[in-house]
C-alpha cells in the first residue's frame, strides 16, 4: 500500500511537470537556462569535454567587459549536462531532453524527501511532504527548467539520507553512497553545505561530543569535498570563464535591511513559494516540538535561513535561488497541516481546525499558482522567430552580436557563439573579436545605424539580420555609431 501511494504521488508529479515540457528556452530566467543548455549543445557541436564546458556567450563574465573569447563557462561541474548528453547524442539536440532530465531528478528528490521526513516526523508527514513537494506550483515550474538546481536537490537529499543512515547504522555501503552523493552535490553547487549542517547535528547527537565527531567523520568530509576543491583549483587557471560571484553575498548591502526581509519573507515565501496560507502552516510547523526531542528537521530549516542570509543579494535578485528551500518548506507545511488536523489544546476546536487545515492547503496551491503561471510564458516570441531564421541563413562559424540586454536567451535561439550586448563599438568587435553578423529584434538607434551601413540579410517588422563584414556605406564621423 505504501509503495502504491508513493507511486501515485510520483505519477501526479510527473503529470504536472510535463506541462509545456516542450517549451522553448525563452520563459522565466531564460538567460540562466540558456547558459546551461548551451553547454550540452556545445558538447555535441564541439566535442564532449566536461573539463572545458563552453556556452555561447563570448562576453566577459569575470572582470573584463570582453575577455572570454573561448566562450568557456566555469560555474558548476556539468553533472546535469553530462546526464543530458547521451540523450542529445542518440536522439538529437532538443531542449525537451534537458527538461525531462530535470523532471526525473525531481521525482527522485520526492523519494528521498519522503524517506528523510518519514524518519524524523513519521509516515504521514513523509507522504504529505512528498505530495506537497510534488504539487507546489513554484517547485513544479522550476523542476522542469534547464537549470542545475533539480539535480542539486536530488543529490543533496540523497546525501542527507545516506550519510544520516551511515551515522546511525555504520554500514560501509551507506558510507560509500553517502560519499558519492556528497561529492556530486558539492560539485554541482557549494550550497549543498546547507544540507550538510543537519548531518553535523546528527553526528553530534550520535557521538556525544565534537571531539569524537571530528575524529570519526573529518576524513569522510575532507575526502567528499576533494572533487569540489580540485574543480575550483582547476577553473581558476582560466579566470575569464568564471562568472563574478562576490555580489551574491551582499553586493548591494541589502542584508538585514527591511527590504531584505520584505523580499524573502513577504514576496518569496509569503507570495511566490508558499503564499500567505502556506507560510502560516510552515511557521506553525516550526513551532511544533519534534518527537523524541530530535531537532534534525529544525536544524535543516535553520540552515536554509542561514543560506538566505549568507547569499542575501543573490536570494533577493533571483527567485530560483530559493529552490533549495522547497524540500524543508514542504516538510514543515506538512507538520503544520497535521497539527491543525489533530487539534491543539487551548486552541480552537477540531470542528474548525480541520476544515481550516484543508482550506489553507488548498489556498496555498491556488495563491501560488496565480503567481507562478506567469513564469511559463515566453517573454519575447520574436527572438524565437529571429533565432530560427538566423540559424537557417548564417554560416556555422558565424560570430554574432545579438543585443538583448545581456540576456543570452536570444543568442541561444540563434545557435551561434557571440555577444548578447554591444559592449564595444561594432567596428572593434569585428576587428578584434571576429564578429561577423548582427541580429536584433529592436528598432533602436543602433539597429537603424546598422541598417544604413551594412548589407541586410533579413529585414522585417520583427527583426533584422545584418552582415557586418559587408559595408554598403562608409562609416563617417557625421553618422557615427550610437
C-alpha positions in Angstrom: 0.0 0.0 0.0 2.8 2.4 0.9 4.6 1.7 -2.4 1.3 2.3 -4.3 0.7 5.6 -2.6 4.2 6.8 -3.3 3.9 5.7 -6.9 0.6 7.7 -7.2 2.4 10.8 -5.8 5.2 10.3 -8.4 2.6 9.9 -11.2 0.9 13.2 -10.2 4.3 14.9 -10.0 5.3 13.7 -13.5 1.9 14.7 -14.9 2.3 18.2 -13.6 5.9 18.6 -14.7 5.4 17.6 -18.3 3.0 20.5 -18.9 4.7 22.7 -21.5 7.8 20.5 -21.3 8.4 21.2 -25.0 8.5 25.0 -24.4 11.5 26.8 -26.0 14.1 28.2 -23.6 12.5 31.7 -23.6 10.4 31.6 -20.4 11.3 32.8 -16.9 15.0 33.0 -16.2 15.7 32.0 -19.8 19.1 33.6 -19.6 20.3 31.1 -17.0 18.5 28.3 -18.7 20.1 29.2 -22.0 23.6 29.3 -20.4 23.1 25.8 -19.0 21.6 24.3 -22.1 24.2 25.8 -24.4 26.9 23.8 -22.6 25.2 20.5 -23.5 24.6 21.6 -27.1 28.3 22.5 -27.5 29.3 19.1 -26.2 27.6 17.9 -29.4 28.9 20.6 -31.7 32.4 21.0 -30.4 33.2 17.7 -28.7 32.5 16.3 -25.3 34.9 17.6 -22.7 33.3 18.3 -19.2 36.6 19.9 -18.0 36.1 22.6 -20.6 32.4 23.4 -20.6 31.5 26.0 -23.2 28.5 28.2 -23.6 27.6 30.5 -26.4 28.5 33.8 -24.7 31.9 35.3 -25.6 31.4 38.4 -23.5 33.4 38.9 -20.4 31.9 37.2 -17.4 34.6 38.0 -15.0 36.1 41.5 -14.6 36.9 42.5 -18.2 34.0 43.6 -20.5 35.1 41.3 -23.3 37.6 38.6 -22.4 36.0 35.2 -22.8 36.8 34.6 -26.5 36.9 30.8 -25.8 33.3 31.1 -24.5 34.2 29.0 -21.5 31.6 28.6 -18.8 33.1 27.6 -15.5 30.3 27.5 -12.9 29.2 24.2 -11.6 30.8 21.0 -12.7 28.5 19.9 -15.6 26.9 16.9 -13.9 23.5 17.9 -15.2 24.8 18.4 -18.7 26.6 15.0 -18.6 23.3 13.4 -17.7 21.6 15.0 -20.7 24.4 14.5 -23.2 23.6 10.8 -24.1 20.1 11.8 -25.0 21.4 14.6 -27.3 23.9 12.2 -28.8 21.4 9.4 -29.7 18.2 11.4 -30.3 19.4 14.8 -31.4 19.6 18.2 -29.8 16.2 19.1 -28.3 15.6 21.1 -25.1 12.8 18.7 -24.1 15.5 16.2 -23.0 17.0 18.8 -20.7 13.6 19.4 -19.2 12.8 15.7 -18.9 16.1 15.0 -17.1 15.2 17.8 -14.6 11.8 16.2 -14.2 13.2 12.8 -13.3 15.8 14.2 -10.9 12.9 16.0 -9.2 10.9 12.8 -8.9 14.0 11.1 -7.4 14.0 14.0 -4.9 10.4 13.2 -3.9 11.5 9.7 -2.9 14.4 11.0 -0.8 12.3 13.7 0.8 9.7 11.0 1.8 12.4 8.8 3.3 14.1 11.7 5.3 10.9 13.3 6.6 9.4 9.8 7.4 12.3 9.0 9.7 12.1 12.2 11.7 8.4 13.1 11.6 6.6 9.9 10.8 4.9 8.1 7.9 2.1 10.6 7.4 4.4 13.6 7.3 6.6 11.7 4.9 3.8 11.1 2.4 2.4 14.6 2.8 5.8 16.2 2.4 6.3 14.2 -0.8 2.9 15.2 -2.0 3.3 18.9 -1.3 6.8 18.9 -2.9 5.1 17.2 -5.9 2.3 19.7 -6.5 3.6 23.0 -5.2 3.4 25.3 -8.3 6.7 27.1 -7.6 8.5 23.7 -7.4 6.6 22.3 -10.4 7.8 25.1 -12.6 11.5 25.0 -11.6 11.5 21.2 -11.6 11.2 21.2 -15.4 13.6 24.0 -16.2 17.0 23.7 -17.8 18.7 24.6 -14.6 21.2 22.5 -12.4 19.0 23.1 -9.3 16.8 20.0 -9.6 19.9 17.9 -9.9 21.4 19.7 -6.9 18.3 19.0 -4.8 18.3 15.3 -5.8 22.0 14.7 -4.8 21.7 16.9 -1.6 18.7 15.0 -0.4 20.4 11.7 -1.2 23.4 13.0 0.7 21.2 13.7 3.7 19.5 10.3 3.6 22.6 8.1 3.1 25.0 9.9 5.3 22.4 10.2 8.1 21.8 6.4 7.9 25.5 5.7 7.9 26.0 7.9 11.0 23.4 5.8 12.9 23.9 2.4 11.3 27.6 2.4 10.5 27.3 0.3 7.3 30.1 0.6 4.7 27.7 0.5 1.8 25.9 3.5 3.3 29.2 5.3 3.7 30.1 4.8 0.1 26.7 6.0 -1.2 26.9 9.0 1.2 30.4 9.8 -0.1 29.1 9.6 -3.7 26.1 11.8 -3.2 28.0 14.3 -1.1 30.8 14.6 -3.6 28.4 15.2 -6.5 26.2 17.6 -4.6 29.1 19.8 -3.7 30.5 19.6 -7.3 27.1 20.9 -8.6 26.9 23.8 -6.1 28.7 24.6 -2.9 25.5 25.5 -1.1 24.9 21.8 -0.7 26.7 22.7 2.6 23.4 24.0 3.9 22.0 20.4 3.6 25.1 19.1 5.4 24.6 21.0 8.6 21.8 18.7 9.9 24.2 15.8 9.4 26.6 17.5 11.7 23.8 17.7 14.3 23.1 14.0 13.8 26.8 13.1 14.3 26.9 15.2 17.5 23.8 13.5 18.8 25.2 10.1 17.9 28.7 10.6 19.2 28.0 13.0 22.1 31.0 15.4 21.7 32.5 17.5 19.0 35.9 15.8 19.5 34.5 12.4 18.7 32.7 13.8 15.6 35.9 15.3 14.3 37.9 12.1 14.9 35.3 9.9 13.2 34.0 12.0 10.4 36.6 14.6 9.4 38.3 12.2 6.9 34.9 11.5 5.3 34.1 15.2 5.0 37.5 16.1 3.6 37.5 13.3 1.0 34.0 14.2 0.0 35.0 17.8 -0.6 38.2 16.9 -2.5 36.5 16.7 -6.0 35.0 20.2 -5.4 38.3 21.6 -4.3 40.1 20.1 -7.3 37.5 21.5 -9.6 37.9 25.0 -8.1 41.7 24.8 -8.4 41.3 23.7 -12.0 38.9 26.5 -13.1 40.9 29.3 -11.5 43.6 28.6 -14.1 41.2 30.2 -16.6 39.6 33.1 -14.7 37.9 34.6 -17.8 35.5 31.7 -17.8 34.4 32.2 -14.2 31.4 34.5 -13.6 31.7 37.2 -11.0 30.0 35.9 -7.8 31.1 38.0 -4.9 28.0 40.2 -5.4 25.8 37.2 -4.4 26.7 37.6 -0.7 25.8 41.2 -0.1 26.7 43.1 -3.2 24.1 45.8 -2.7 24.2 46.0 1.1 20.7 44.7 1.4 21.4 42.0 4.1 19.3 42.6 7.3 17.7 45.7 5.9 13.9 45.9 5.9 13.9 45.4 2.1 15.7 42.0 2.6 13.0 40.7 5.0 10.3 42.0 2.7 11.7 40.2 -0.3 12.5 36.9 1.4 9.5 36.6 3.8 6.8 38.5 2.1 7.5 38.3 -1.6 9.2 34.9 -2.0 7.9 32.7 0.9 4.6 34.6 1.5 3.6 35.1 -2.1 5.5 33.0 -4.7 6.6 29.8 -2.9 4.0 29.2 -0.2 1.5 32.0 -0.2 0.3 33.6 3.0 -1.7 30.4 4.0 1.2 28.1 3.3 3.6 30.4 5.2 1.2 30.2 8.2 1.3 26.4 8.1 5.1 26.5 7.7 5.7 28.7 10.7 3.1 26.8 12.7 5.1 23.6 11.9 8.3 25.2 13.0 6.7 25.8 16.4 5.9 22.2 17.0 8.3 20.3 19.3 9.8 17.3 17.4 9.1 13.8 18.5 11.8 12.1 20.6 13.5 15.5 21.0 15.4 15.2 17.8 15.7 18.6 16.1 17.2 17.3 12.8 14.4 18.9 10.7 14.6 22.2 12.6 18.3 22.4 12.1 17.7 21.9 8.4 15.2 24.8 8.4 17.7 26.9 10.3 20.5 26.1 7.9 18.3 27.2 5.0 17.6 30.6 6.7 21.4 30.9 7.1 21.6 30.3 3.4 19.2 33.2 2.8 21.3 35.4 5.0 24.6 34.3 3.5 23.7 34.8 -0.1 21.5 37.8 0.6 21.8 39.7 -2.7 21.5 36.5 -4.7 18.3 35.4 -3.0 16.8 38.9 -3.4 17.6 39.2 -7.1 16.8 35.7 -8.3 13.8 33.6 -7.1 15.3 30.4 -8.4 17.9 30.6 -5.6 15.1 29.6 -3.3 14.5 26.2 -4.9 16.7 24.7 -2.2 14.3 25.9 0.4 11.3 24.0 -1.0 12.0 20.5 0.4 12.2 21.7 4.0 9.3 24.0 3.4 7.2 21.0 2.3 8.1 19.2 5.5 7.1 22.0 7.9 3.9 22.8 5.9 3.0 19.2 6.4 3.7 19.3 10.1 1.7 22.4 10.5 -1.2 20.9 8.5 -1.3 17.7 10.5 -1.2 19.7 13.8 -4.4 21.5 12.7 -5.9 18.2 11.8 -5.1 16.7 15.2 -6.1 19.9 17.1 -4.2 21.8 19.7 -5.1 22.1 23.3 -6.3 25.6 24.4 -6.8 26.3 20.7 -9.9 26.4 18.5 -11.9 23.1 18.4 -11.1 20.5 15.7 -14.5 21.2 14.3 -12.9 24.4 13.0 -9.2 23.5 12.8 -9.7 20.5 10.4 -11.6 22.5 7.6 -9.1 25.3 8.2 -6.2 22.9 7.5 -7.7 21.8 4.2 -8.7 25.3 3.2 -5.2 26.7 3.9 -3.5 23.9 2.0 -5.9 24.4 -1.0 -5.4 28.2 -0.9 -1.6 27.6 -0.8 -1.7 25.9 -4.1 -4.2 28.4 -5.6 -2.5 31.5 -4.4 1.0 30.4 -5.6 -0.4 29.1 -8.9 -1.7 32.6 -9.7 1.9 33.9 -9.3 3.8 31.0 -10.9 1.6 30.6 -14.0 3.1 33.8 -15.5 6.6 32.2 -15.4 5.6 29.7 -18.2 5.0 32.5 -20.7 7.6 33.1 -23.5 8.9 36.6 -22.7 9.6 37.8 -26.2 8.3 35.5 -29.1 10.2 37.4 -31.8 13.6 36.1 -30.5 12.5 32.6 -31.4 11.4 33.5 -34.9 14.5 35.6 -35.4 16.7 32.8 -34.0 15.3 30.2 -36.4 15.8 32.4 -39.4 19.3 33.4 -38.4 20.2 29.7 -37.7 18.9 28.9 -41.2 20.8 31.6 -43.2 24.0 32.2 -41.2 27.2 30.2 -41.7 28.0 27.7 -39.0 31.1 29.6 -38.0 29.4 33.0 -37.7 30.1 35.1 -34.6 27.0 37.1 -33.7 26.1 40.2 -31.8 22.5 39.7 -30.6 21.8 42.6 -28.2 19.2 41.6 -25.7 20.2 43.5 -22.5 22.9 41.0 -21.8 20.4 38.1 -21.9 21.9 35.0 -23.7 18.4 33.5 -24.4 18.4 35.3 -27.8 21.9 34.2 -28.6 20.9 30.6 -27.7 18.0 30.7 -30.2 20.4 31.8 -33.0 22.6 28.7 -32.2 25.8 30.6 -32.7 28.5 31.9 -30.4 28.8 35.6 -29.9 27.8 38.5 -27.6 24.4 39.4 -26.0 25.4 43.0 -25.7 27.3 45.6 -27.7 29.9 46.4 -25.1 32.2 48.0 -27.6 31.7 49.7 -31.0 30.8 47.2 -33.7 33.9 48.0 -35.7 36.1 47.0 -32.8 34.1 43.8 -32.2 34.5 42.9 -35.9 38.2 43.6 -36.0 39.2 42.4 -32.5 36.8 39.5 -31.8 35.8 38.2 -35.2 32.2 39.3 -35.1 30.5 38.7 -38.5 26.8 39.3 -38.0 24.3 41.4 -36.2 20.8 40.2 -35.2 18.3 42.4 -33.4 14.6 42.4 -32.5 14.7 46.1 -31.5 14.4 49.0 -33.9 16.6 51.2 -31.8 19.2 53.7 -32.9 21.9 51.1 -33.0 19.9 48.9 -35.3 18.9 51.8 -37.6 22.6 52.7 -37.9 23.4 49.1 -38.9 20.6 49.2 -41.5 22.2 52.3 -43.1 25.8 51.0 -43.2 25.8 47.1 -43.7 24.3 44.6 -46.0 21.0 43.4 -44.7 20.2 39.7 -45.0 16.8 39.9 -43.5 14.6 42.9 -42.7 11.1 42.6 -41.5 9.0 44.3 -38.8 10.0 41.8 -36.1 13.8 41.5 -36.6 16.9 42.5 -38.6 19.9 40.3 -39.6 22.9 42.1 -41.0 26.3 41.0 -42.3 28.9 43.2 -40.6 31.7 42.1 -42.9 30.0 43.8 -45.9 29.8 47.6 -45.7 27.5 49.3 -48.1 28.1 52.9 -46.8 31.4 54.1 -45.5 31.5 54.8 -41.8 31.8 58.5 -41.1 32.1 60.9 -38.1 28.9 62.6 -39.2 27.0 59.4 -38.9 28.9 57.8 -36.0 27.7 54.7 -34.3 25.3 55.3 -31.4 
